[in-house]
Amino acid sequence: MSILFDEEKWEKNVSQYNLVEKDSGKTLETRYLLHDDAGLLNRIYAQEGRSADWREVNWESKSAKKKRK
């Protein structure tokens, strides 16, 4: 039995994220994550009082595009 890779589903649900230190803005790590997983990790980090969170790469430019429309 093999698992089929669904490229369309991957493109819609996965993005590249940076683990960013809140105080300095320094990127600690970069990974591809599901959107839901990044949100869950950020909620856990906030609950634990960590000083870092996962931010989608180029999220500022994506947000600006949405505002312009």
MMTF fields as JSON, N, C-alpha, C and O atoms, coordinates in Angstrom:
{
  "mmtfVersion": "1.0.0",
  "mmtfProducer": "UNKNOWN",
  "numBonds": 275,
  "numAtoms": 276,
  "numGroups": 69,
  "numChains": 1,
  "numModels": 1,
  "chainsPerModel": [1],
  "groupsPerChain": [69],
  "chainIdList": ["A"],
  "bondAtomList": [4, 2, 8, 6, 12, 10, 16, 14, 20, 18, 24, 22, 28, 26, 32, 30, 36, 34, 40, 38, 44, 42, 48, 46, 52, 50, 56, 54, 60, 58, 64, 62, 68, 66, 72, 70, 76, 74, 80, 78, 84, 82, 88, 86, 92, 90, 96, 94, 100, 98, 104, 102, 108, 106, 112, 110, 116, 114, 120, 118, 124, 122, 128, 126, 132, 130, 136, 134, 140, 138, 144, 142, 148, 146, 152, 150, 156, 154, 160, 158, 164, 162, 168, 166, 172, 170, 176, 174, 180, 178, 184, 182, 188, 186, 192, 190, 196, 194, 200, 198, 204, 202, 208, 206, 212, 210, 216, 214, 220, 218, 224, 222, 228, 226, 232, 230, 236, 234, 240, 238, 244, 242, 248, 246, 252, 250, 256, 254, 260, 258, 264, 262, 268, 266, 272, 270],
  "bondOrderList": [1, 1, 1, 1, 1, 1, 1, 1, 1, 1, 1, 1, 1, 1, 1, 1, 1, 1, 1, 1, 1, 1, 1, 1, 1, 1, 1, 1, 1, 1, 1, 1, 1, 1, 1, 1, 1, 1, 1, 1, 1, 1, 1, 1, 1, 1, 1, 1, 1, 1, 1, 1, 1, 1, 1, 1, 1, 1, 1, 1, 1, 1, 1, 1, 1, 1, 1, 1],
  "groupList": [{"groupName": "MET", "atomNameList": ["N", "CA", "C", "O"], "elementList": ["N", "C", "C", "O"], "formalChargeList": [0, 0, 0, 0], "bondAtomList": [1, 0, 2, 1, 3, 2], "bondOrderList": [1, 1, 2], "singleLetterCode": "M", "chemCompType": "L-PEPTIDE LINKING"}, {"groupName": "SER", "atomNameList": ["N", "CA", "C", "O"], "elementList": ["N", "C", "C", "O"], "formalChargeList": [0, 0, 0, 0], "bondAtomList": [1, 0, 2, 1, 3, 2], "bondOrderList": [1, 1, 2], "singleLetterCode": "S", "chemCompType": "L-PEPTIDE LINKING"}, {"groupName": "ILE", "atomNameList": ["N", "CA", "C", "O"], "elementList": ["N", "C", "C", "O"], "formalChargeList": [0, 0, 0, 0], "bondAtomList": [1, 0, 2, 1, 3, 2], "bondOrderList": [1, 1, 2], "singleLetterCode": "I", "chemCompType": "L-PEPTIDE LINKING"}, {"groupName": "LEU", "atomNameList": ["N", "CA", "C", "O"], "elementList": ["N", "C", "C", "O"], "formalChargeList": [0, 0, 0, 0], "bondAtomList": [1, 0, 2, 1, 3, 2], "bondOrderList": [1, 1, 2], "singleLetterCode": "L", "chemCompType": "L-PEPTIDE LINKING"}, {"groupName": "PHE", "atomNameList": ["N", "CA", "C", "O"], "elementList": ["N", "C", "C", "O"], "formalChargeList": [0, 0, 0, 0], "bondAtomList": [1, 0, 2, 1, 3, 2], "bondOrderList": [1, 1, 2], "singleLetterCode": "F", "chemCompType": "L-PEPTIDE LINKING"}, {"groupName": "ASP", "atomNameList": ["N", "CA", "C", "O"], "elementList": ["N", "C", "C", "O"], "formalChargeList": [0, 0, 0, 0], "bondAtomList": [1, 0, 2, 1, 3, 2], "bondOrderList": [1, 1, 2], "singleLetterCode": "D", "chemCompType": "L-PEPTIDE LINKING"}, {"groupName": "GLU", "atomNameList": ["N", "CA", "C", "O"], "elementList": ["N", "C", "C", "O"], "formalChargeList": [0, 0, 0, 0], "bondAtomList": [1, 0, 2, 1, 3, 2], "bondOrderList": [1, 1, 2], "singleLetterCode": "E", "chemCompType": "L-PEPTIDE LINKING"}, {"groupName": "LYS", "atomNameList": ["N", "CA", "C", "O"], "elementList": ["N", "C", "C", "O"], "formalChargeList": [0, 0, 0, 0], "bondAtomList": [1, 0, 2, 1, 3, 2], "bondOrderList": [1, 1, 2], "singleLetterCode": "K", "chemCompType": "L-PEPTIDE LINKING"}, {"groupName": "TRP", "atomNameList": ["N", "CA", "C", "O"], "elementList": ["N", "C", "C", "O"], "formalChargeList": [0, 0, 0, 0], "bondAtomList": [1, 0, 2, 1, 3, 2], "bondOrderList": [1, 1, 2], "singleLetterCode": "W", "chemCompType": "L-PEPTIDE LINKING"}, {"groupName": "ASN", "atomNameList": ["N", "CA", "C", "O"], "elementList": ["N", "C", "C", "O"], "formalChargeList": [0, 0, 0, 0], "bondAtomList": [1, 0, 2, 1, 3, 2], "bondOrderList": [1, 1, 2], "singleLetterCode": "N", "chemCompType": "L-PEPTIDE LINKING"}, {"groupName": "VAL", "atomNameList": ["N", "CA", "C", "O"], "elementList": ["N", "C", "C", "O"], "formalChargeList": [0, 0, 0, 0], "bondAtomList": [1, 0, 2, 1, 3, 2], "bondOrderList": [1, 1, 2], "singleLetterCode": "V", "chemCompType": "L-PEPTIDE LINKING"}, {"groupName": "GLN", "atomNameList": ["N", "CA", "C", "O"], "elementList": ["N", "C", "C", "O"], "formalChargeList": [0, 0, 0, 0], "bondAtomList": [1, 0, 2, 1, 3, 2], "bondOrderList": [1, 1, 2], "singleLetterCode": "Q", "chemCompType": "L-PEPTIDE LINKING"}, {"groupName": "TYR", "atomNameList": ["N", "CA", "C", "O"], "elementList": ["N", "C", "C", "O"], "formalChargeList": [0, 0, 0, 0], "bondAtomList": [1, 0, 2, 1, 3, 2], "bondOrderList": [1, 1, 2], "singleLetterCode": "Y", "chemCompType": "L-PEPTIDE LINKING"}, {"groupName": "GLY", "atomNameList": ["N", "CA", "C", "O"], "elementList": ["N", "C", "C", "O"], "formalChargeList": [0, 0, 0, 0], "bondAtomList": [1, 0, 2, 1, 3, 2], "bondOrderList": [1, 1, 2], "singleLetterCode": "G", "chemCompType": "PEPTIDE LINKING"}, {"groupName": "THR", "atomNameList": ["N", "CA", "C", "O"], "elementList": ["N", "C", "C", "O"], "formalChargeList": [0, 0, 0, 0], "bondAtomList": [1, 0, 2, 1, 3, 2], "bondOrderList": [1, 1, 2], "singleLetterCode": "T", "chemCompType": "L-PEPTIDE LINKING"}, {"groupName": "ARG", "atomNameList": ["N", "CA", "C", "O"], "elementList": ["N", "C", "C", "O"], "formalChargeList": [0, 0, 0, 0], "bondAtomList": [1, 0, 2, 1, 3, 2], "bondOrderList": [1, 1, 2], "singleLetterCode": "R", "chemCompType": "L-PEPTIDE LINKING"}, {"groupName": "HIS", "atomNameList": ["N", "CA", "C", "O"], "elementList": ["N", "C", "C", "O"], "formalChargeList": [0, 0, 0, 0], "bondAtomList": [1, 0, 2, 1, 3, 2], "bondOrderList": [1, 1, 2], "singleLetterCode": "H", "chemCompType": "L-PEPTIDE LINKING"}, {"groupName": "ALA", "atomNameList": ["N", "CA", "C", "O"], "elementList": ["N", "C", "C", "O"], "formalChargeList": [0, 0, 0, 0], "bondAtomList": [1, 0, 2, 1, 3, 2], "bondOrderList": [1, 1, 2], "singleLetterCode": "A", "chemCompType": "L-PEPTIDE LINKING"}],
  "groupTypeList": [0, 1, 2, 3, 4, 5, 6, 6, 7, 8, 6, 7, 9, 10, 1, 11, 12, 9, 3, 10, 6, 7, 5, 1, 13, 7, 14, 3, 6, 14, 15, 12, 3, 3, 16, 5, 5, 17, 13, 3, 3, 9, 15, 2, 12, 17, 11, 6, 13, 15, 1, 17, 5, 8, 15, 6, 10, 9, 8, 6, 1, 7, 1, 17, 7, 7, 7, 15, 7],
  "groupIdList": [1, 2, 3, 4, 5, 6, 7, 8, 9, 10, 11, 12, 13, 14, 15, 16, 17, 18, 19, 20, 21, 22, 23, 24, 25, 26, 27, 28, 29, 30, 31, 32, 33, 34, 35, 36, 37, 38, 39, 40, 41, 42, 43, 44, 45, 46, 47, 48, 49, 50, 51, 52, 53, 54, 55, 56, 57, 58, 59, 60, 61, 62, 63, 64, 65, 66, 67, 68, 69],
  "secStructList": [7, 7, 7, 7, 7, 7, 2, 2, 2, 2, 2, 2, 2, 3, 3, 3, 3, 3, 3, 3, 3, 6, 6, 6, 7, 7, 3, 3, 3, 3, 3, 3, 3, 3, 2, 2, 2, 2, 2, 2, 2, 2, 2, 2, 2, 2, 2, 2, 6, 7, 1, 3, 3, 3, 3, 3, 6, 6, 2, 2, 2, 2, 2, 2, 2, 2, 2, 2, 7],
  "xCoordList": [0.842, 0.0, 0.888, 1.891, 0.511, 1.293, 0.383, -0.826, 0.986, 0.258, 0.467, 1.604, -0.611, -0.505, -0.301, -0.973, 0.612, 0.885, -0.069, -0.1, -0.838, -1.791, -1.173, -1.229, -0.582, 0.129, -0.79, -0.381, -2.013, -2.953, -3.274, -3.307, -3.509, -3.804, -2.589, -2.739, -1.403, -0.165, -0.045, 0.222, -0.242, -0.104, -1.102, -0.779, -2.294, -3.33, -3.166, -3.65, -2.495, -2.466, -1.1, -1.014, -0.04, 1.304, 1.987, 1.885, 2.686, 3.487, 4.803, 4.961, 5.734, 7.009, 6.858, 6.365, 7.285, 7.187, 8.559, 9.415, 8.748, 9.941, 9.56, 8.522, 10.392, 10.234, 10.988, 12.218, 10.243, 10.816, 10.79, 9.771, 11.934, 12.018, 11.304, 11.619, 10.342, 9.494, 10.27, 10.01, 11.212, 11.93, 12.875, 12.884, 13.666, 14.687, 14.248, 14.834, 13.219, 12.798, 13.705, 13.582, 14.616, 15.579, 14.91, 14.164, 15.18, 14.655, 15.521, 16.731, 14.885, 15.6, 15.604, 16.545, 14.543, 14.378, 13.368, 12.489, 13.487, 12.545, 12.084, 12.892, 10.755, 10.179, 8.928, 8.326, 8.55, 7.26, 6.274, 6.506, 5.164, 4.157, 2.765, 2.521, 1.864, 0.452, -0.015, 0.473, -0.945, -1.443, -2.019, -1.78, -2.774, -3.375, -2.31, -2.451, -1.242, -0.171, 0.551, 0.879, 0.796, 1.464, 0.609, 1.127, -0.683, -1.585, -1.616, -1.603, -1.656, -1.665, -0.368, -0.398, 0.765, 2.051, 2.123, 2.627, 1.626, 1.648, 0.794, 1.173, -0.353, -1.198, -0.501, -0.573, 0.168, 0.907, 2.064, 2.276, 2.815, 3.945, 3.47, 4.126, 2.344, 1.812, 1.417, 1.667, 0.805, 0.383, 1.586, 1.521, 2.686, 3.896, 4.756, 5.747, 4.378, 5.13, 6.44, 7.363, 6.518, 7.738, 7.824, 6.811, 9.045, 9.251, 9.477, 10.213, 8.846, 8.978, 7.64, 6.837, 7.416, 6.227, 6.503, 7.44, 5.655, 5.79, 5.068, 3.885, 5.796, 5.219, 5.446, 6.534, 4.394, 4.495, 5.492, 5.474, 6.356, 7.342, 6.598, 5.665, 6.991, 6.391, 4.944, 4.169, 4.558, 3.165, 2.777, 1.608, 3.756, 3.431, 2.968, 1.987, 3.653, 3.276, 1.947, 1.167, 1.682, 0.41, -0.736, -1.8, -0.531, -1.563, -1.837, -2.987, -0.797, -0.954, -1.756, -2.57, -1.538, -2.297, -3.774, -4.627, -4.078, -5.474, -6.163, -7.332, -5.451, -6.016, -6.305, -7.279, -5.45, -5.623, -6.852, -7.447, -7.247, -8.381, -9.691, -10.727],
  "yCoordList": [-1.178, 0.0, 1.242, 1.297, 2.234, 3.466, 4.67, 4.622, 5.719, 6.957, 7.891, 8.137, 8.411, 9.327, 10.755, 11.194, 11.463, 12.847, 13.748, 13.706, 14.555, 15.469, 16.872, 17.589, 17.248, 18.521, 19.716, 20.691, 19.66, 20.772, 20.985, 22.119, 19.896, 19.993, 20.55, 21.361, 20.116, 20.612, 22.115, 22.845, 22.577, 24.005, 24.865, 25.992, 24.36, 25.13, 25.143, 26.064, 24.141, 23.98, 24.131, 24.127, 24.263, 24.326, 25.605, 26.016, 26.223, 27.408, 27.322, 26.54, 28.138, 28.209, 29.196, 30.31, 28.776, 29.593, 29.778, 28.896, 30.951, 31.231, 31.242, 31.791, 30.637, 30.766, 32.032, 32.071, 33.076, 34.405, 34.757, 34.607, 35.231, 35.719, 37.057, 37.965, 37.196, 38.383, 39.657, 40.697, 39.597, 40.804, 41.345, 42.544, 40.462, 40.912, 40.819, 41.473, 40.009, 39.805, 38.849, 38.702, 38.197, 37.274, 35.944, 35.4, 35.422, 34.125, 33.028, 32.984, 32.14, 31.049, 29.773, 28.982, 29.574, 28.344, 28.574, 29.428, 27.822, 27.901, 26.491, 25.569, 26.336, 25.023, 25.208, 26.281, 24.144, 24.1, 23.481, 22.384, 24.185, 23.72, 23.861, 24.711, 23.023, 23.212, 24.467, 24.764, 25.204, 26.432, 26.148, 26.903, 25.062, 24.695, 24.379, 24.749, 23.696, 23.339, 24.585, 24.669, 25.543, 26.777, 27.534, 28.056, 27.591, 28.255, 27.557, 28.207, 26.232, 25.45, 25.661, 25.87, 25.608, 25.824, 27.209, 27.354, 28.231, 29.587, 29.698, 30.384, 29.027, 29.052, 28.361, 28.834, 27.25, 26.535, 27.391, 27.501, 27.998, 28.849, 30.015, 30.36, 30.627, 31.752, 31.285, 31.978, 30.119, 29.571, 29.27, 29.433, 28.829, 28.506, 29.742, 29.663, 30.886, 32.122, 32.195, 32.908, 31.465, 31.511, 32.849, 33.49, 33.258, 34.558, 34.418, 35.206, 33.415, 33.21, 32.716, 32.134, 32.96, 32.412, 32.156, 32.705, 31.301, 30.947, 31.99, 32.259, 32.572, 33.561, 33.101, 32.659, 33.217, 32.814, 33.721, 34.938, 33.127, 33.899, 34.821, 34.387, 36.069, 37.103, 37.385, 37.768, 37.209, 37.441, 38.903, 39.211, 39.824, 41.242, 41.548, 42.269, 41.017, 41.292, 40.617, 41.164, 39.438, 38.761, 39.556, 39.673, 40.102, 40.898, 42.183, 42.604, 42.798, 44.035, 43.781, 44.617, 42.642, 42.305, 42.141, 42.578, 41.51, 41.306, 42.634, 42.812, 43.567, 44.874, 45.699, 46.451, 45.559, 46.327, 45.905, 46.718, 44.641, 44.116, 44.635, 44.29],
  "zCoordList": [0.0, 0.0, 0.0, 0.711, -0.8, -0.85, -0.579, -0.803, -0.104, 0.169, -1.01, -1.413, -1.561, -2.685, -2.184, -1.251, -2.798, -2.446, -3.222, -4.452, -2.52, -3.135, -3.138, -2.139, -4.278, -4.372, -4.143, -3.512, -4.638, -4.467, -2.984, -2.506, -2.27, -0.84, -0.085, 0.829, -0.47, 0.143, -0.043, 0.912, -1.267, -1.572, -0.802, -0.429, -0.56, 0.123, 1.64, 2.297, 2.211, 3.658, 4.313, 5.541, 3.541, 4.098, 3.648, 2.492, 4.589, 4.272, 5.02, 5.957, 4.587, 5.281, 6.436, 6.255, 7.62, 8.823, 9.446, 9.384, 10.049, 10.835, 12.302, 12.67, 13.148, 14.588, 14.969, 14.913, 15.36, 15.574, 17.053, 17.728, 17.544, 18.913, 18.983, 18.213, 19.896, 19.951, 20.267, 19.662, 21.195, 21.619, 20.553, 20.276, 19.958, 19.007, 17.548, 16.685, 17.262, 15.877, 15.126, 13.91, 15.836, 15.227, 14.899, 15.713, 13.697, 13.283, 13.878, 13.655, 14.641, 15.292, 14.462, 14.534, 13.668, 12.911, 11.791, 11.914, 10.703, 9.59, 9.252, 9.136, 9.094, 8.763, 7.912, 7.891, 7.215, 6.537, 7.51, 8.018, 7.775, 8.723, 8.134, 7.279, 8.599, 8.293, 9.018, 10.108, 8.436, 9.053, 10.445, 11.387, 10.565, 11.852, 12.893, 14.059, 12.478, 13.412, 13.922, 15.105, 13.046, 13.459, 14.476, 15.463, 14.234, 15.166, 16.519, 17.564, 16.49, 17.727, 18.504, 19.717, 17.817, 18.478, 19.105, 20.219, 18.408, 18.957, 20.219, 21.169, 20.229, 21.43, 22.599, 23.733, 22.33, 23.376, 23.879, 25.086, 22.956, 23.353, 24.209, 25.192, 23.855, 24.631, 26.031, 27.017, 26.109, 27.395, 28.288, 29.507, 27.668, 28.423, 28.689, 29.414, 28.103, 28.314, 27.536, 27.932, 26.441, 25.613, 24.9, 24.623, 24.611, 23.961, 22.459, 21.866, 21.841, 20.396, 19.859, 20.589, 18.566, 17.921, 16.452, 15.873, 15.851, 14.444, 13.601, 13.806, 12.651, 11.73, 10.299, 9.928, 9.512, 8.108, 7.4, 7.583, 6.596, 5.839, 4.886, 4.211, 4.821, 3.965, 4.316, 3.439, 5.565, 5.955, 5.813, 5.582, 5.951, 5.807, 4.391, 4.205, 3.399, 2.008, 1.655, 0.875, 2.221, 1.97, 2.582, 1.974, 3.778, 4.443, 3.668, 3.549, 3.148, 2.388, 1.114, 0.721, 0.467, -0.737, -0.429, -1.201, 0.705, 1.076, 1.37, 1.029, 1.998, 2.32, 1.081, 1.042, 0.056, -1.178, -1.951, -2.659, -1.83, -2.634, -2.172, -2.74]
}
